[in-house]
Amino acid sequence: MRAVCQHGLAQRIRRLNVGFKAGSACRKVAARGVARKIAGLMHDLAKKGIDIKDLAFRANSPIRFILPRGGVVADGYEATILPDVCAVIIEAGRLGKLGKRLSHLAERCAVLQHGFATLGIIALVDEATGYQDYRTRDALAKILERFVAKEIQPYVRTFPAEFYKQIFRLNGWDYEENCGRPSVLGHWTNDIVYKRLAPGVLDELRKLIPRDQKGRLKKKLFQGFTPNFGHPKLREHLAGVTMLLKYSPSWEIFKDRLDIEYPPWGKPMKLPFPERLEILADEAHRS
């Protein structure tokens, strides 16, 4: 399990602007205030028929743990509460239950959802705290086993046309359905998609997919994903990235946002958390 202290959760909620005013007032919010804000929002959505899972209860039931540095006792939550909150808000937005004041949150949470999916939030917390130094090679092997199939899978159209349409738009290129694509798009796709899904995935896919005599891939890289986990995670990532593309006014701004929301593995991160999270990491990644 990974835990995030209530201060870290307050910072995350402040960035989503869920019922908090920006500025020092939010930064100084009490632990009970954090719980009340989350629980209050969840109760409001529940009254509108939204399945809030058990988030109101979880928000009002912090766990107590010892911080890894300094031995100080702190109150907080299991880190997966963050993607769960995002999932509920996205569903509320889809059903038109957020109201005008909070309607923007659904789009914001859709972008964040991939980064805060169960695997991603654990990895993100580990990266923020340096706990990744203690990961074993077995853990990486388990991640690759979940993402990459043993055999090449049948072709299923995966990349939406909107993904390429928005790349063309941001680069000032004319776009037509089934038009030719600049060779640089292959390199950009590796960077935007495969290098940001999970550690080692791109290299593992390259090992699986054979090449012809000219060095070209005989199959698409995405045909190497497992159908029950890797491929759904790829689609989820593409949905978030496509939304980033759509709402970015320029290619440079898109790349900056991409590095924040979907940082590439193995490089310094621009953490979406304004301040360092305090956590307790006492178990390896779930198998």
MOGIQUI-V405630 format. One record per helix or strand of 2 or more residues. SS is the DSSP state (A for helix, B for strand). FROM is the first residue (numbers start at 1). TO is the last residue. Records with the same first field share a line. If there is no record, write none. Layout:
SS->FROM-TO ; FROM-TO
This chain:
B->2-5 ; 63-66 ; 73-78
A->6-16 ; 24-27 ; 31-47 ; 55-59 ; 81-94 ; 104-115 ; 118-129 ; 131-134 ; 137-147 ; 161-170 ; 184-197 ; 201-208 ; 221-224 ; 230-246 ; 251-261
